[in-house]
Amino acid sequence: MAGLFSEVVAGRAWQQRAHEWISVQLAGSGRVLQGEIEQRRIRPWSTQLVAPTDQGPAWFKANCAALAFEPAVHAVLARLVPDEVDSPLAVDGARGWMMTSDRGITLGERRAPTLEDWQALLRLAATLQRRVMGSGERLAGAGLPDCGPETVLARYRWLVQQLSELPPGHPSHLGADEARSLASTTTPIAAAVEALSSAALPVTFQHGDLHPKNVFEVDSGVRLFDFGDAQWAHALEILAVPYAWVTQRTDLPWSEVLDAYASCWSDVVSRAQLDQLLPSAMVTHAVNRSFTWLGALQGARPDELAEWGDAPAYYLRQAHAVRADAP
């Protein structure tokens, strides 16, 4: 896709192609378009369109190049864990396009999530991780980034170099002194990698942005969606976003939220072992999250960089700062 993502998807030519694809896919799924297709949101990393049909709204999502793997990964997950992930109505993996059925508002939009809600979400996440941990090749074949612990140190060094080469006005540009300091201070990263690599908990699917606004309540259960930030990474990295959300936005007891996740792995590691490993997972997650953000912002406009552009550098720095604050 030539040009900045947000500008391209706002253009008439791209929208015409998207509308044509949506119409064809709706017809193939036995749905009839009933009204105008509406573009609900544009971000540097994705855009969403809604098509009203005789069977309710259908949602179309297109991702930027770095996150274009999401539709194919979503489709694989739906086959592997159909109780946790809905099947998409249509997927164009080559273009990073997908269409899904409407599931109403998310859990996070419906209410302030309770302790029980968070516990159910983390049990769901752990269950999914266990069910797909032997399916790494299938998910990698769909494009899921390999961000396992053994890849993190090289990624960290690559990110320092990439951020140092950004234009000086970029919010994530690293000055020469900071770049040299970060490049020479790899001991905490290496220690985290060693701890996770030698632990019993596996590398598996990591949602990347696990929170109540990325889950629907369906038939008294919950379903996950929004896999654009997903990675193949250490299992515990999936806890980084929930930890930040629960401890910074709620008064809920994190230890009891974590209990739900830990209970699903109790045959693999003790709660004490999990607690010891979690700070290391927060370190590797920070590096991997910086990587995701850098890719997501490759086609950002100046105003979008002003809003989100500091994220790659922020998370890279967190790889050193997080240990003091980790649970």
Phi, psi and omega per residue, in radians:
M1 nan 1.924 -3.136
A2 -1.390 2.419 3.137
G3 1.717 2.952 3.126
L4 -1.214 2.357 -3.016
F5 -0.925 -0.866 -3.070
S6 -1.089 -0.600 3.134
E7 -1.323 -0.676 3.141
V8 -1.108 -0.838 -3.047
V9 -1.297 -0.218 3.043
A10 -1.545 -0.124 -3.069
G11 -1.460 2.716 -3.086
R12 -1.086 -0.747 -3.067
A13 -1.109 -0.822 3.134
W14 -1.112 -0.770 -3.113
Q15 -1.102 -0.621 3.089
Q16 -1.101 -0.760 3.111
R17 -1.108 -0.734 3.140
A18 -1.124 -0.766 -3.134
H19 -1.097 -0.691 3.119
E20 -1.122 -0.753 3.129
W21 -1.114 -0.775 3.121
I22 -1.018 -0.791 -3.113
S23 -1.083 -0.760 3.131
V24 -1.114 -0.776 -3.101
Q25 -1.195 -0.644 3.085
L26 -1.101 -0.775 3.124
A27 -1.069 -0.692 3.136
G28 -1.174 -0.433 3.133
S29 -1.671 0.116 3.100
G30 1.376 0.412 3.131
R31 -1.917 2.624 -3.130
V32 -2.007 2.176 3.114
L33 -1.175 2.291 -3.105
Q34 -2.295 1.283 3.116
G35 2.280 -3.073 -3.088
E36 -1.401 2.463 3.029
I37 -1.365 2.292 -3.055
E38 -2.001 2.324 3.059
Q39 -1.562 1.886 -3.015
R40 -1.415 -0.593 -3.022
R41 -2.726 2.527 3.002
I42 -2.245 2.235 3.024
R43 -2.252 2.903 3.138
P44 -1.073 -0.378 -3.051
W45 -1.845 -0.321 -3.116
S46 -2.875 2.865 2.987
T47 -2.409 2.627 3.139
Q48 -2.164 2.342 3.044
L49 -2.108 2.608 3.121
V50 -2.116 2.253 3.127
A51 -1.982 2.030 3.091
P52 -1.285 2.303 -3.130
T53 -2.325 3.012 3.126
D54 -1.212 -0.155 3.100
Q55 -2.052 0.453 3.133
G56 1.688 2.993 -3.092
P57 -1.125 2.560 2.982
A58 -2.047 2.376 -3.081
W59 -1.826 2.269 3.083
F60 -1.903 2.396 3.095
K61 -2.326 2.351 3.039
A62 -2.153 2.343 -3.092
N63 -1.906 2.720 3.012
C64 -1.165 2.967 -3.034
A65 -1.003 -0.730 -3.067
A66 -1.182 -0.424 -3.110
L67 -1.974 0.266 -3.067
A68 -1.182 -0.172 3.097
F69 -1.237 -0.317 -2.973
E70 -0.945 -0.859 -3.099
P71 -1.006 -0.782 -3.131
A72 -1.161 -0.685 3.102
V73 -1.150 -0.741 3.088
H74 -0.998 -0.786 -3.119
A75 -1.106 -0.720 3.114
V76 -1.131 -0.782 3.119
L77 -1.044 -0.706 -3.135
A78 -1.085 -0.555 3.083
R79 -1.355 -0.631 -3.105
L80 -1.324 -0.708 -3.056
V81 -2.343 1.203 -3.060
P82 -1.114 -0.315 3.100
D83 -1.388 -0.287 -3.099
E84 -1.904 -0.420 -3.036
V85 -2.353 2.196 3.086
D86 -1.218 2.567 3.027
S87 -1.282 2.382 3.048
P88 -1.225 2.699 3.069
L89 -1.249 -0.624 -3.117
A90 -2.781 2.638 -3.135
V91 -2.445 2.362 2.934
D92 -2.123 1.592 -3.054
G93 -1.110 -0.581 -3.103
A94 -1.134 -0.603 -3.123
R95 -1.745 -0.072 -3.106
G96 1.221 0.644 -3.121
W97 -1.936 2.582 -3.141
M98 -2.681 2.612 3.033
M99 -2.280 2.360 -3.103
T100 -2.300 2.816 3.065
S101 -1.310 2.674 3.085
D102 -1.317 2.348 3.105
R103 -2.052 0.306 -3.128
G104 1.375 -2.786 -3.129
I105 -1.418 2.745 -3.112
T106 -1.339 2.908 3.083
L107 -0.992 -0.768 -3.113
G108 -1.174 -0.442 3.081
E109 -1.471 -0.437 -3.090
R110 -1.304 -0.685 -3.092
R111 -2.853 2.927 2.990
A112 -1.261 2.033 -3.044
P113 -1.038 2.364 3.121
T114 -1.499 3.035 3.039
L115 -1.013 -0.724 -3.134
E116 -1.134 -0.640 3.092
D117 -1.077 -0.837 -3.132
W118 -1.112 -0.700 3.129
Q119 -1.110 -0.713 3.106
A120 -1.118 -0.695 -3.136
L121 -1.122 -0.757 -3.115
L122 -1.282 -0.556 3.025
R123 -1.137 -0.724 3.091
L124 -1.047 -0.798 -3.118
A125 -1.082 -0.772 -3.138
A126 -1.154 -0.695 3.109
T127 -1.074 -0.779 3.098
L128 -1.057 -0.792 -3.129
Q129 -1.017 -0.736 -3.112
R130 -1.202 -0.644 -3.095
R131 -1.260 -0.455 -3.076
V132 -1.885 0.046 -3.011
M133 -1.152 -0.276 3.051
G134 -1.678 0.142 -3.046
S135 -1.971 0.502 -3.113
G136 -1.038 -0.689 -3.115
E137 -1.156 -0.695 3.127
R138 -1.133 -0.729 -3.137
L139 -1.250 -0.652 3.070
A140 -1.116 -0.662 3.103
G141 -1.109 -0.459 3.078
A142 -1.464 -0.094 3.078
G143 1.878 0.044 -3.128
L144 -1.081 2.209 -3.122
P145 -1.100 2.381 3.074
D146 -1.523 1.870 -3.125
C147 -2.156 0.574 3.107
G148 -1.040 2.806 -3.063
P149 -0.895 -0.646 -3.083
E150 -1.195 -0.248 3.131
T151 -1.676 -0.140 -2.906
V152 -1.280 -0.718 -3.079
L153 -1.115 -0.747 3.097
A154 -1.137 -0.660 3.117
R155 -1.147 -0.693 3.103
Y156 -1.025 -0.838 -3.129
R157 -1.118 -0.692 3.119
W158 -1.108 -0.724 -3.137
L159 -1.139 -0.723 3.092
V160 -1.002 -0.780 3.142
Q161 -1.129 -0.801 -3.114
Q162 -1.092 -0.759 -3.108
L163 -1.233 -0.547 3.099
S164 -1.217 -0.396 -3.119
E165 -1.630 -0.043 3.057
L166 -1.156 2.676 3.101
P167 -0.999 2.533 -3.108
P168 -0.933 -0.498 3.137
G169 -1.435 -0.120 3.139
H170 -1.247 2.377 -3.091
P171 -1.062 -0.352 3.122
S172 -1.829 0.188 3.095
H173 -1.090 2.338 3.045
L174 -1.753 2.188 3.059
G175 -1.178 2.887 -3.042
A176 -1.026 -0.761 -3.095
D177 -1.149 -0.792 -3.138
E178 -1.166 -0.691 3.122
A179 -1.064 -0.763 3.107
R180 -1.111 -0.717 -3.139
S181 -1.109 -0.819 -3.140
L182 -1.145 -0.707 -3.122
A183 -1.115 -0.548 -3.094
S184 -1.605 -0.091 -3.077
T185 -1.977 1.317 -3.084
T186 -1.857 -0.059 -3.074
T187 -1.011 -0.784 3.120
P188 -1.106 -0.600 3.128
I189 -1.190 -0.828 -3.132
A190 -1.088 -0.682 3.132
A191 -1.133 -0.717 3.104
A192 -1.114 -0.756 3.120
V193 -1.060 -0.772 -3.134
E194 -1.100 -0.761 -3.128
A195 -1.081 -0.768 -3.102
L196 -1.284 -0.647 -3.102
S197 -1.177 -0.497 -3.103
S198 -1.676 0.030 -3.095
A199 -1.550 2.845 -3.112
A200 -1.339 -0.488 3.134
L201 -1.141 2.449 -2.988
P202 -1.563 2.993 2.859
V203 -1.477 2.347 -3.071
T204 -2.777 -2.866 -3.120
F205 -1.240 2.316 3.130
Q206 -2.147 1.978 -3.034
H207 -1.006 -0.719 3.075
G208 1.684 -0.462 -3.115
D209 -2.653 0.984 -3.017
L210 -1.410 1.892 3.077
H211 -2.741 2.976 -2.986
P212 -1.131 -0.295 3.100
K213 -1.533 0.044 3.040
N214 -2.031 0.543 3.122
V215 -2.563 2.465 3.060
F216 -1.912 2.568 2.957
E217 -1.538 2.174 -3.092
V218 -2.410 2.114 3.060
D219 0.887 0.856 3.116
S220 1.187 0.176 3.062
G221 -2.185 -2.933 3.127
V222 -2.287 2.570 3.115
R223 -2.212 2.385 3.129
L224 -1.557 2.615 2.993
F225 -2.634 -3.080 3.133
D226 1.139 1.398 -3.058
F227 -1.885 0.377 -3.121
G228 -1.184 -0.381 3.115
D229 -1.731 0.110 -2.997
A230 -1.228 2.705 3.126
Q231 -2.595 2.818 2.924
W232 -1.630 1.861 -2.952
A233 -2.614 -3.134 3.117
H234 -1.097 2.444 -3.040
A235 -0.913 -0.733 -3.023
L236 -1.225 -0.269 3.116
E237 -1.092 -0.388 -3.140
I238 -1.148 -0.251 -3.106
L239 -1.508 -0.182 -3.032
A240 -1.100 -0.830 -3.134
V241 -1.192 -0.814 3.067
P242 -0.999 -0.690 3.126
Y243 -1.064 -0.826 3.140
A244 -1.100 -0.741 -3.096
W245 -1.125 -0.871 -3.062
V246 -1.168 -0.773 -3.046
T247 -1.379 -0.442 -3.095
Q248 -1.736 -0.405 -3.037
R249 -2.010 -0.161 -3.085
T250 -2.377 3.005 3.022
D251 -1.837 0.248 -3.103
L252 -1.249 2.604 3.138
P253 -1.339 1.957 -3.125
W254 -1.015 -0.655 -3.099
S255 -1.037 -0.622 3.136
E256 -1.358 -0.538 3.013
V257 -1.128 -0.801 -3.132
L258 -1.120 -0.551 3.109
D259 -0.933 -0.713 -3.092
A260 -1.113 -0.761 3.113
Y261 -1.169 -0.808 -3.090
A262 -1.062 -0.617 -3.108
S263 -1.068 -0.490 -3.126
C264 -1.354 -0.237 3.139
W265 -2.042 0.236 -3.009
S266 -1.112 -0.378 3.089
D267 -1.440 -0.134 -3.109
V268 -1.857 -0.824 3.109
V269 -2.412 2.644 3.037
S270 -1.312 2.871 3.087
R271 -1.084 -0.665 3.136
A272 -1.112 -0.714 3.109
Q273 -1.149 -0.708 3.113
L274 -1.076 -0.774 3.122
D275 -1.052 -0.655 -3.141
Q276 -1.204 -0.566 -3.097
L277 -1.423 -0.448 -2.991
L278 -1.026 -0.719 3.089
P279 -1.038 -0.646 3.106
S280 -1.144 -0.670 3.102
A281 -1.154 -0.573 3.086
M282 -1.147 -0.590 3.112
V283 -1.177 -0.906 -3.110
T284 -1.169 -0.602 3.081
H285 -1.057 -0.720 -3.120
A286 -1.048 -0.725 3.104
V287 -1.133 -0.831 -3.097
N288 -1.173 -0.567 3.103
R289 -1.222 -0.664 3.061
S290 -1.034 -0.720 3.118
F291 -1.069 -0.795 3.121
T292 -1.073 -0.801 -3.113
W293 -1.112 -0.695 -3.131
L294 -1.067 -0.753 3.100
G295 -1.151 -0.697 -3.099
A296 -1.144 -0.409 -3.065
L297 -1.810 0.142 -3.083
Q298 -1.051 -0.581 -3.119
G299 -1.899 0.504 -3.073
A300 -1.409 2.527 3.026
R301 -1.341 2.859 3.123
P302 -0.966 -0.716 3.141
D303 -1.188 -0.547 3.092
E304 -1.265 -0.650 3.062
L305 -1.114 -0.607 3.113
A306 -1.100 -0.538 -3.110
E307 -1.529 -0.723 -3.019
W308 -2.118 -0.087 -2.938
G309 -1.158 -0.297 3.140
D310 -1.449 -0.090 -3.041
A311 -1.070 -0.784 3.139
P312 -1.000 -0.787 3.137
A313 -1.216 -0.681 3.129
Y314 -0.984 -0.865 -3.093
Y315 -1.244 -0.595 3.089
L316 -1.096 -0.717 3.087
R317 -1.148 -0.573 3.133
Q318 -1.094 -0.423 3.104
A319 -1.029 -0.429 3.082
H320 -1.719 -0.553 -3.047
A321 -1.494 -0.406 -2.930
V322 -1.191 -0.488 -3.007
R323 -1.070 -0.625 -3.113
A324 -1.222 -0.445 -3.067
D325 -1.839 -0.119 -3.053
A326 -1.165 2.654 -3.113
P327 -1.200 nan nan
